[in-house]
Amino acid sequence: MSARTSEEDGRDPDALRDQIVLGRTLRDLRHRIGITQEGLAHRLGVFPTFIGRLERGERGARWHTVRKVLYALEVTPKEFGAALESREQDYQG
């Protein structure tokens, strides 16, 4: 069985790229303060698998959820925006 691309299974490739960029940005910020996925999950009251899926871009997030994560990471929206912009440059092509 061959793997299907995002276009073949009806998912928007730009939206998937955005999820990956979001996830990797959040992972970068988590690493910056030196906590584990489990530690972040504990702060948020969620399962570590949620954090892992979010960071791998397997799961999207609403702004409300992103704000909770930023609060748990002690990151301002402005700092998040700068980190997101920096990470996004890696995916422009």
CYANA upper distance limits for C-alpha pairs under 8 A (distance plus 0.5 A):
  4 ARG  CA      8 GLU  CA      6.43
  4 ARG  CA      9 ASP  CA      7.08
  5 THR  CA      9 ASP  CA      7.06
  6 SER  CA     10 GLY  CA      6.77
  6 SER  CA     11 ARG  CA      5.53
  6 SER  CA     12 ASP  CA      7.09
  6 SER  CA     13 PRO  CA      6.33
  6 SER  CA     16 LEU  CA      8.46
  7 GLU  CA     11 ARG  CA      6.19
  7 GLU  CA     12 ASP  CA      6.95
  7 GLU  CA     13 PRO  CA      7.03
 11 ARG  CA     15 ALA  CA      8.24
 11 ARG  CA     16 LEU  CA      8.02
 12 ASP  CA     16 LEU  CA      6.91
 13 PRO  CA     17 ARG  CA      6.67
 14 ASP  CA     18 ASP  CA      6.66
 15 ALA  CA     19 GLN  CA      6.78
 16 LEU  CA     20 ILE  CA      6.83
 16 LEU  CA     57 GLY  CA      7.69
 17 ARG  CA     21 VAL  CA      6.68
 17 ARG  CA     57 GLY  CA      8.45
 17 ARG  CA     91 TYR  CA      8.35
 18 ASP  CA     22 LEU  CA      6.54
 19 GLN  CA     23 GLY  CA      6.54
 19 GLN  CA     54 LEU  CA      8.32
 19 GLN  CA     57 GLY  CA      5.20
 19 GLN  CA     58 GLU  CA      7.76
 19 GLN  CA     59 ARG  CA      7.42
 19 GLN  CA     60 GLY  CA      6.03
 20 ILE  CA     24 ARG  CA      6.57
 20 ILE  CA     55 GLU  CA      7.77
 20 ILE  CA     56 ARG  CA      6.71
 20 ILE  CA     57 GLY  CA      4.49
 20 ILE  CA     58 GLU  CA      8.02
 21 VAL  CA     25 THR  CA      6.53
 21 VAL  CA     57 GLY  CA      7.85
 21 VAL  CA     84 LEU  CA      7.73
 21 VAL  CA     87 ARG  CA      6.99
 21 VAL  CA     88 GLU  CA      6.54
 21 VAL  CA     91 TYR  CA      8.22
 22 LEU  CA     26 LEU  CA      6.73
 22 LEU  CA     55 GLU  CA      7.89
 22 LEU  CA     57 GLY  CA      7.67
 22 LEU  CA     84 LEU  CA      7.40
 23 GLY  CA     27 ARG  CA      6.67
 23 GLY  CA     54 LEU  CA      5.85
 23 GLY  CA     55 GLU  CA      4.15
 23 GLY  CA     56 ARG  CA      6.21
 23 GLY  CA     57 GLY  CA      5.69
 24 ARG  CA     28 ASP  CA      6.58
 24 ARG  CA     55 GLU  CA      5.99
 24 ARG  CA     56 ARG  CA      7.33
 24 ARG  CA     57 GLY  CA      8.05
 24 ARG  CA     87 ARG  CA      8.09
 25 THR  CA     29 LEU  CA      6.77
 25 THR  CA     55 GLU  CA      8.39
 25 THR  CA     80 PHE  CA      8.49
 25 THR  CA     83 ALA  CA      6.89
 25 THR  CA     84 LEU  CA      6.21
 25 THR  CA     87 ARG  CA      6.76
 26 LEU  CA     30 ARG  CA      6.62
 26 LEU  CA     55 GLU  CA      6.98
 27 ARG  CA     31 HIS  CA      6.60
 27 ARG  CA     55 GLU  CA      6.24
 28 ASP  CA     32 ARG  CA      6.63
 29 LEU  CA     33 ILE  CA      7.24
 29 LEU  CA     73 LEU  CA      7.75
 29 LEU  CA     75 VAL  CA      8.46
 29 LEU  CA     83 ALA  CA      8.40
 30 ARG  CA     34 GLY  CA      6.79
 30 ARG  CA     35 ILE  CA      6.52
 30 ARG  CA     36 THR  CA      7.89
 30 ARG  CA     37 GLN  CA      8.46
 30 ARG  CA     40 LEU  CA      8.30
 30 ARG  CA     73 LEU  CA      6.97
 31 HIS  CA     35 ILE  CA      6.78
 31 HIS  CA     36 THR  CA      8.13
 33 ILE  CA     73 LEU  CA      7.91
 35 ILE  CA     39 GLY  CA      6.30
 35 ILE  CA     40 LEU  CA      7.17
 36 THR  CA     40 LEU  CA      6.78
 37 GLN  CA     41 ALA  CA      6.49
 37 GLN  CA     48 PRO  CA      6.30
 37 GLN  CA     51 ILE  CA      6.62
 37 GLN  CA     52 GLY  CA      7.39
 38 GLU  CA     42 HIS  CA      6.60
 38 GLU  CA     47 PHE  CA      8.22
 38 GLU  CA     48 PRO  CA      5.62
 39 GLY  CA     43 ARG  CA      6.86
 40 LEU  CA     44 LEU  CA      6.79
 40 LEU  CA     48 PRO  CA      8.30
 40 LEU  CA     51 ILE  CA      8.17
 40 LEU  CA     72 ALA  CA      7.49
 40 LEU  CA     73 LEU  CA      8.10
 41 ALA  CA     45 GLY  CA      6.30
 41 ALA  CA     46 VAL  CA      5.50
 41 ALA  CA     47 PHE  CA      6.20
 41 ALA  CA     48 PRO  CA      5.65
 41 ALA  CA     50 PHE  CA      8.30
 41 ALA  CA     51 ILE  CA      6.98
 42 HIS  CA     46 VAL  CA      6.96
 42 HIS  CA     47 PHE  CA      8.12
 42 HIS  CA     48 PRO  CA      8.42
 43 ARG  CA     72 ALA  CA      6.68
 44 LEU  CA     68 LYS  CA      7.82
 44 LEU  CA     69 VAL  CA      7.62
 44 LEU  CA     72 ALA  CA      7.25
 46 VAL  CA     50 PHE  CA      7.30
 46 VAL  CA     51 ILE  CA      8.45
 47 PHE  CA     51 ILE  CA      7.69
 48 PRO  CA     52 GLY  CA      6.80
 49 THR  CA     53 ARG  CA      6.59
 50 PHE  CA     54 LEU  CA      6.59
 51 ILE  CA     55 GLU  CA      6.57
 52 GLY  CA     56 ARG  CA      6.65
 53 ARG  CA     57 GLY  CA      6.72
 53 ARG  CA     58 GLU  CA      5.52
 53 ARG  CA     59 ARG  CA      6.10
 54 LEU  CA     58 GLU  CA      6.46
 54 LEU  CA     59 ARG  CA      5.43
 54 LEU  CA     60 GLY  CA      6.98
 54 LEU  CA     61 ALA  CA      8.01
 61 ALA  CA     65 THR  CA      6.48
 61 ALA  CA     66 VAL  CA      6.93
 62 ARG  CA     66 VAL  CA      6.87
 63 TRP  CA     67 ARG  CA      6.55
 64 HIS  CA     68 LYS  CA      6.96
 65 THR  CA     69 VAL  CA      6.82
 66 VAL  CA     70 LEU  CA      6.63
 67 ARG  CA     71 TYR  CA      6.60
 67 ARG  CA     77 PRO  CA      8.19
 68 LYS  CA     72 ALA  CA      6.72
 69 VAL  CA     73 LEU  CA      6.64
 70 LEU  CA     74 GLU  CA      6.43
 70 LEU  CA     75 VAL  CA      5.54
 70 LEU  CA     76 THR  CA      7.15
 70 LEU  CA     77 PRO  CA      7.79
 70 LEU  CA     80 PHE  CA      8.08
 71 TYR  CA     75 VAL  CA      6.59
 71 TYR  CA     76 THR  CA      7.89
 75 VAL  CA     79 GLU  CA      6.64
 75 VAL  CA     80 PHE  CA      7.02
 76 THR  CA     80 PHE  CA      6.69
 77 PRO  CA     81 GLY  CA      6.52
 78 LYS  CA     82 ALA  CA      6.91
 79 GLU  CA     83 ALA  CA      6.76
 80 PHE  CA     84 LEU  CA      6.42
 81 GLY  CA     85 GLU  CA      6.54
 82 ALA  CA     86 SER  CA      6.71
 83 ALA  CA     87 ARG  CA      6.67
 84 LEU  CA     88 GLU  CA      6.41
 85 GLU  CA     89 GLN  CA      6.95
 86 SER  CA     90 ASP  CA      7.89
 87 ARG  CA     91 TYR  CA      7.95
 88 GLU  CA     92 GLN  CA      7.19
